[in-house]
């Protein structure tokens, strides 16, 4: 798990909170990552598999969009 960015005093965990894939620079998923502004307690309540992750990767976001459209 790579922690490299800082916002205020909180370090961002650069993994997808749905699948756990890295979304850090050089991962191939950096450009299209979506920030998740929910706190970790909300992510746990939403049953996310990797609630410590601060982003959603484009793959998981696309899968979610396809499920919602059905």
Secondary structure, 3 states (H helix, E strand, C coil): CCEEEEECCEEEECEECCCCCECCCCCCCCCCCEECCCCHHHHHHCCCCCCCCCEECHHHHHHHHHHHHC
